[in-house]
Amino acid sequence: MMGGAAWVRVGAILGGLAVVAGTFGAHGLEGKVEPGDLETFEVGVRYQMYHAFALIAVGLLAMRTGLGSGSASGASRALSASGWLFLVGSIVFPGSLYLLVLAGGTADWLGMIAPIGGLALIAGWFAMASACRADRFGPGAGAEELDGAGVGAEDPQRVA
């Protein structure tokens, strides 16, 4: 199981690679591929960057809550699953779009692979939602520090 800092590193690397891919698309492909293909490439870059941020969020959640630090709780497993699903989806979905554009129509079958990556990304979001359920955080994670209105129990401005 990867810890929080590892997910943040993976997300940061994925984000840096998204910038590289975006720069390549904007400067290396412009005028060399059809405008529709360039848009397809840009969709891959956009989803790669979104999910780089999602992986960073997984890492920060793991560090903030202690999830993924060797415990085998349901929240820990769900958060780990979220990270892995985001990672796999971030390789398969944009990767298939990048290859589809770079192959120049010679590998149209790659268009059938993109939805597999998309499903992994969707499942990653649901796994993250499952990991973050309030009943999974337990004592000391901050959930019970708030009253029903979302106001801190020790907030001096709180009206009784």
Kinemage of the C-alpha trace (Angstrom):
@kinemage 1
@onewidth
@group {chain A} dominant
@subgroup {mainchain}
@vectorlist {calphas} color= white
{ca met a 1} P 0.000 0.000 0.000
{ca met a 2} L 1.418 3.386 -0.978
{ca gly a 3} L 1.512 6.106 1.634
{ca gly a 4} L 0.347 9.683 1.287
{ca ala a 5} L 3.681 11.189 0.282
{ca ala a 6} L 4.085 8.598 -2.476
{ca trp a 7} L 0.676 9.484 -3.950
{ca val a 8} L 1.570 13.183 -3.846
{ca arg a 9} L 4.841 12.429 -5.688
{ca val a 10} L 3.061 10.324 -8.312
{ca gly a 11} L 0.470 13.068 -8.792
{ca ala a 12} L 3.171 15.704 -9.135
{ca ile a 13} L 5.025 13.614 -11.735
{ca leu a 14} L 1.792 12.998 -13.633
{ca gly a 15} L 1.082 16.743 -13.563
{ca gly a 16} L 4.547 17.568 -14.865
{ca leu a 17} L 4.115 15.047 -17.668
{ca ala a 18} L 0.754 16.644 -18.515
{ca val a 19} L 2.523 19.982 -18.969
{ca val a 20} L 5.095 18.300 -21.220
{ca ala a 21} L 2.328 16.633 -23.265
{ca gly a 22} L 0.389 19.891 -23.505
{ca thr a 23} L 3.448 21.778 -24.668
{ca phe a 24} L 4.199 19.083 -27.231
{ca gly a 25} L 0.609 19.223 -28.464
{ca ala a 26} L 0.556 22.994 -28.742
{ca his a 27} L 3.958 23.409 -30.377
{ca gly a 28} L 4.875 20.056 -31.882
{ca leu a 29} L 1.542 18.968 -33.327
{ca glu a 30} L -0.026 22.254 -34.399
{ca gly a 31} L -0.253 22.288 -38.172
{ca lys a 32} L 0.843 18.642 -38.372
{ca val a 33} L -2.434 17.010 -37.371
{ca glu a 34} L -6.068 17.815 -38.080
{ca pro a 35} L -7.673 20.334 -35.707
{ca gly a 36} L -10.042 17.625 -34.421
{ca asp a 37} L -7.076 15.406 -33.615
{ca leu a 38} L -5.405 18.265 -31.771
{ca glu a 39} L -8.597 18.688 -29.718
{ca thr a 40} L -8.528 14.958 -28.914
{ca phe a 41} L -4.921 15.288 -27.756
{ca glu a 42} L -5.878 18.278 -25.578
{ca val a 43} L -8.684 16.270 -23.949
{ca gly a 44} L -6.069 13.705 -22.920
{ca val a 45} L -3.851 16.434 -21.469
{ca arg a 46} L -6.764 17.974 -19.575
{ca tyr a 47} L -7.854 14.663 -18.021
{ca gln a 48} L -4.280 13.779 -17.152
{ca met a 49} L -3.882 17.084 -15.306
{ca tyr a 50} L -7.238 16.795 -13.515
{ca his a 51} L -6.279 13.393 -12.221
{ca ala a 52} L -2.788 14.503 -11.249
{ca phe a 53} L -4.592 16.845 -8.851
{ca ala a 54} L -6.855 13.983 -7.781
{ca leu a 55} L -3.813 11.841 -6.922
{ca ile a 56} L -2.345 14.716 -4.931
{ca ala a 57} L -5.670 14.940 -3.069
{ca val a 58} L -5.503 11.197 -2.334
{ca gly a 59} L -2.021 11.688 -0.900
{ca leu a 60} L -3.014 14.682 1.186
{ca leu a 61} L -6.073 12.860 2.519
{ca ala a 62} L -3.908 9.891 3.415
{ca met a 63} L -1.425 12.135 5.247
{ca arg a 64} L -4.118 14.221 6.970
{ca thr a 65} L -6.158 11.306 8.226
{ca gly a 66} L -3.486 8.667 8.631
{ca leu a 67} L -5.266 6.526 6.056
{ca gly a 68} L -3.043 4.316 3.989
{ca ser a 69} L -0.348 4.187 6.658
{ca gly a 70} L -0.350 0.437 6.970
{ca ser a 71} L -3.809 0.098 8.482
{ca ala a 72} L -6.218 -2.277 6.824
{ca ser a 73} L -9.386 -0.266 7.512
{ca gly a 74} L -12.118 0.057 4.931
{ca ala a 75} L -11.259 3.714 4.456
{ca ser a 76} L -7.611 2.883 3.918
{ca arg a 77} L -8.454 0.242 1.316
{ca ala a 78} L -10.898 2.570 -0.451
{ca leu a 79} L -8.385 5.425 -0.514
{ca ser a 80} L -5.680 3.128 -1.845
{ca ala a 81} L -8.093 1.807 -4.484
{ca ser a 82} L -8.891 5.385 -5.434
{ca gly a 83} L -5.222 6.173 -5.955
{ca trp a 84} L -4.594 3.073 -8.043
{ca leu a 85} L -7.720 3.637 -10.137
{ca phe a 86} L -6.732 7.262 -10.773
{ca leu a 87} L -3.228 6.170 -11.740
{ca val a 88} L -4.346 3.400 -14.109
{ca gly a 89} L -7.057 5.598 -15.598
{ca ser a 90} L -4.594 8.474 -16.018
{ca ile a 91} L -2.326 6.228 -18.053
{ca val a 92} L -4.954 4.369 -20.088
{ca phe a 93} L -7.394 7.194 -20.932
{ca pro a 94} L -5.025 9.985 -21.999
{ca gly a 95} L -2.419 7.515 -23.216
{ca ser a 96} L -4.843 5.936 -25.666
{ca leu a 97} L -5.867 9.393 -26.916
{ca tyr a 98} L -2.229 10.458 -27.338
{ca leu a 99} L -1.415 7.282 -29.266
{ca leu a 100} L -4.569 7.582 -31.361
{ca val a 101} L -3.539 11.060 -32.512
{ca leu a 102} L 0.142 10.207 -32.974
{ca ala a 103} L -0.705 7.074 -34.978
{ca gly a 104} L -2.515 9.281 -37.479
{ca gly a 105} L -5.516 7.049 -38.046
{ca thr a 106} L -3.540 3.823 -38.351
{ca ala a 107} L -4.619 2.557 -34.928
{ca asp a 108} L -8.317 3.409 -34.638
{ca trp a 109} L -8.737 0.459 -32.268
{ca leu a 110} L -7.118 2.641 -29.590
{ca gly a 111} L -10.396 4.564 -29.423
{ca met a 112} L -11.951 1.453 -27.886
{ca ile a 113} L -9.391 1.443 -25.062
{ca ala a 114} L -10.084 4.994 -23.836
{ca pro a 115} L -13.409 4.052 -22.170
{ca ile a 116} L -11.603 1.488 -20.007
{ca gly a 117} L -9.425 4.293 -18.648
{ca gly a 118} L -12.491 6.495 -18.247
{ca leu a 119} L -14.237 3.815 -16.192
{ca ala a 120} L -11.161 3.543 -13.961
{ca leu a 121} L -11.233 7.314 -13.397
{ca ile a 122} L -14.947 7.242 -12.532
{ca ala a 123} L -14.428 4.326 -10.152
{ca gly a 124} L -11.548 6.250 -8.544
{ca trp a 125} L -13.855 9.140 -7.686
{ca phe a 126} L -16.410 6.789 -6.120
{ca ala a 127} L -13.679 5.006 -4.168
{ca met a 128} L -12.464 8.381 -2.859
{ca ala a 129} L -16.013 9.262 -1.821
{ca ser a 130} L -16.278 5.940 -0.011
{ca ala a 131} L -12.952 6.494 1.755
{ca cys a 132} L -14.081 9.898 2.978
{ca arg a 133} L -17.345 8.844 4.590
{ca ala a 134} L -17.542 10.459 8.021
{ca asp a 135} L -18.277 7.147 9.770
{ca arg a 136} L -14.919 5.782 8.577
{ca phe a 137} L -12.701 8.440 10.096
{ca gly a 138} L -13.031 7.466 13.731
{ca pro a 139} L -11.886 9.498 16.760
{ca gly a 140} L -9.421 12.299 16.257
{ca ala a 141} L -9.930 12.668 12.515
{ca gly a 142} L -11.905 15.875 12.866
{ca ala a 143} L -15.391 14.605 12.019
{ca glu a 144} L -16.750 14.904 15.544
{ca glu a 145} L -15.149 18.306 16.130
{ca leu a 146} L -17.986 19.849 14.138
{ca asp a 147} L -21.565 20.145 15.258
{ca gly a 148} L -24.448 19.485 12.878
{ca ala a 149} L -24.180 22.950 11.320
{ca gly a 150} L -20.496 22.510 10.463
{ca val a 151} L -19.386 24.881 13.241
{ca gly a 152} L -16.402 23.945 15.356
{ca ala a 153} L -17.452 22.821 18.825
{ca glu a 154} L -14.787 25.017 20.396
{ca asp a 155} L -15.524 28.045 18.218
{ca pro a 156} L -15.747 31.087 20.563
{ca gln a 157} L -18.198 32.790 18.182
{ca arg a 158} L -20.606 29.882 18.318
{ca val a 159} L -23.962 30.734 19.815
{ca ala a 160} L -25.313 28.116 22.184
